[in-house]
Amino acid sequence: MKLPTAKNLLSSAAKVAAPYLPPALSARLLPRQKAATSSGGGSLTLRDMTHELGRGGLNVVGDYVYEEWLEELQGARGMAMYREMNDNCPTLGGINLTIGSLVRQVTWDAEAVKPDNPGFVSEQVHADDADFLRDNMTGMPEESWDEVIDDAMTMIPFGYALLEDCFYKRDDGRIGWLKMPGRAQESIERWNWDERGLATHAYQISPDTYDEIEIPLDKCTHFRTTGRKGNPEGRSCYRNAYPAHQFQKRLQVIEAIGIERDAAGIPKIGVPEDLFLPGATADQIAILNVFKSIATGIHRDEHEGLVMPIGYDDNGKDKYTFELVSSGGSRQININEVIVRYDWDKARAFMAKFVMLGQTAVGAKSLADTDTNLFFVILGAWLKNIQQTFNRQSVPRLFRLNGITDRPLPKVVSGDIESRDLGPVADALLKLVQAGMPVFPSKDNKTEDALMRMADVPWTPEGGLVN
C-alpha cells in the first residue's frame, strides 16, 4: 500500500478546515487553481471578465497590517513614532507648519454640476444642491471647515487620516454635517476585512477608558497618501526621513555630551590599586563601584558637588584624588556638519529643500525657485487627493441621507494654493495676439474669468472689475 505524502496530508487537512477558517487564511492553505487561458480570448465568459480574481497583496495577519518591515514602525507603535518625529524635530515640524499654514489660506467652495454633465437636470436644481453642500461646509455647528482640513492633512505625517462623519437634523428638516472629528492614528489598533480583502471597520482603543470601539468605514471619510495594495494605513510621508531622524538624534546626544565634557572636562578619580586586584574584598568592590558611579554621573548643574574621603598611604600621599581632564583639541569629524546633512535628508524627503536656504552657502536663486515650485505642485496634488476623497465618500453620503441618489452631485473644490505670476502669462498672450490669434473677448468670458481668478481680482462678466 502506498502511503500518502506529507504534502497530500496537508492538502487534505486544509480542505477539511477551510470552511471554518477566515477566507484570507483558507485561501492561503488551499492549493492554487490555474486561471482559464485561451489563445484567442474566447474561452473566458463575461462573468470571468467582470469578476475580480486577484488581490492587492497587502500583508495582513489576523486584523493587523504588517506591510512595514521595520518593527518599530508597525501599527500603533509606528504612529507614535511619527508623532514623536512631528513634535520633536524642528525640520519636520517646520515643514508641517509650512504645509498647514499654506493650506489654511486655500479657499474652498461647492461647484454645481455643469450642463454638459450626463444626467444634468436643471440649473436651478443643481444650483440648490451646490448651495446645500456649501452651507454644510461653512455652517457645521460644532466644527469649522478649516479644522476638518487640518484633520485631513494629518495623513501627511501618519499616512492616513480617519474622520468620522457626524450628522444632525437641521432646522429646515434636512440632514446636515454636525462635525467631522478626526480619530487619532495612534489609537487605531486594527482593522476588519471583507472577503475581497478590503478594510470595512477600524477598531480604536479609547485613550481614556481603554475600551475597544468599532468604527464602520462607511461612516468615515478616509484619507490616504497612497492607495497601494489597498492599505488602509497608507504610507507616512515621514517614512523616508526616519533613518536620518534616528541617526541625527543619536549624534545630537553625543554632541551635547561632548560639548559638556569639553567645557567642564572629563572626571578622573584616583583610588588605591588594591580596589582593582583580583583578591579585593566585597567591601573594596563596593567602594570601587561607588567611585565609578561618581565618575560617570557627575555633571555641571545646580546640584553639582562632590564629597570625597580623605586618606593617605604609607608615603603620605592622597589615596583618593579627583580632577577634570580637559579635551586635547578639536575632533577629526565635524559632528555639526553631519547633523546638518541629516536635516537636508529630511527636507529632501518632502522635496522641501527651500527650508534649509540661508543655513549654508550652497544654492542659487533659480534652484530655490524650482524647489519651491515643485513643493507647491506636491501640495496641489495633496489638495486634489482631499477633494476626490470628499467627493467620493462624504458628499454622496450626505445627499444619500437626504434621499438624493438619482442625479449627479455637486463637488467640493479648492482654490489654488499658490498665487501665480501673471508676467509670463501676459507675455504669452501678447505674443499670441501679435501673431494674429484672437484672444479677447473670449467665448463665455472663460479666458477673462480664468485670468481674474489667477490674479485674485474681483470681476464679473457683466460688470467687469468690482470696486
Phi, psi and omega in degrees: 000133181276123181282143178292145178282164179299326180294318179293320178298317180295320179295318179295318179296322180295320179295323179291320185276343187305317182296342184257004182251158174302147183305319183296322181284319180295327179295328179285328184280322184289150180294148181287143177256141180287138178286155179293136180234159179207153178277325182249005179081012184263351184276347179269131180278172177298323178296321178298318184288332182261001180259132179284122183260315185277179177230161182294337179090016180292135181277101182237130174238115187066235178255011186249143178269127177238047180282329180282128184270353171268123186300323184287352179248014181269140172058215182297331178295320177293321178298321177295324178294318179294327176292321178297320177296319181291325185275328189255341184267119179298323182292308179294320178296322178293320177296317180295321177295320177298315180298313181298320181293319179294318181293327179298334181277351181285137176270143180240147182208172175251130182253125181287159178293136181281152179299333181276003180281132177302135181090007180301134182262291178199157180299322182293316181297313183285331174293321177295320178298317180295321178297320179295317179295316180297321179295324177289323180294320185264349187238027176294126185297328189245007180197145177270160179295325177299322179292326176296316179294323176302315179295321179296323183287351175292352174295340183293307177285330188258345180098332178207163175220131182244114179248130180268121180283116178249134186240165175208164178270119183283170179297332179275007177088353180270162179268130182228171177287125173276315178188167175227071184289143177280152177250121186305128183297324181289351178263353178275117186269314187205181184226158172250149189232149175267185185291344178271357181085019179258142181291135179242333181220150171248142179248118183252138173264113182297124183296335184270326183246348184063020174280148177271127182246127178267121182243111177293134179291341175293347178256006187238157166256115192249107180263141177221145177288332178209147179258016184301131179065008184069023183290117180292345180266001178056215177211123182297137174288350175274353188301315182288342178271353185297312179301316179298322180296317182293313179295322180295320178300317180295316180294325178295322177294315179298318180298316180296317178295318180297319178297318179297317181291323178294322182283319185260337184096159179270125180298134176229121182242128176262130180229161179301144183293341180301331183291341182262350184289151180301331182270016181298141180284171179298322179294320179295319177297321179296319178296318179299318180295325178297314181290329173297318179295322178296316183294321183274341185255355183284134180221160174272107176203190184290348180254015185292150179161156184215130175248119183240144175286151176256122179205150183232148177272188183296337180267005178082012177267154181296133174286326184240128179230156178219133176206162177252122181268119181282161180291146182278356181149190184285158181281154177288332180252128177277102184296324181299321179297322179292318179299316178295324178299321177293328174297320176297321178299318179295317179296323179294327179299334178255001189054040182238047183294344180296339180290345180265358182297138181092346180271343176225167180269015184257139175124154179234159182297320180297320178293321178297319178297320179296315179298318180295317179297320178295321178297320178293326176298318179296316178299319178298323178294321177295320177296321176298320176301315181296316179302311183297322179293315176302313186286340178267333185243300190289312185296310177301324179294318179298313182286329178295321178295339177261014174079016182254105181224003190251013180208160177300150187250155175294167183236148170280127181230152178243154174280182179288142179275346182232132174284124187277151175277116183280351180303304179299324179294317179296320178297319180294318179296319179299317179294325177294319179295317179296332178280356177101006180276125177289126182248310182243145350285148180268165179293126180061019178058028183290321180294314179299318181296319180295319180294319180293324177291323177296323181274357182057045180251126177295126187203143174231144179300331183279317187250359181074216181294138180264120180281000000 
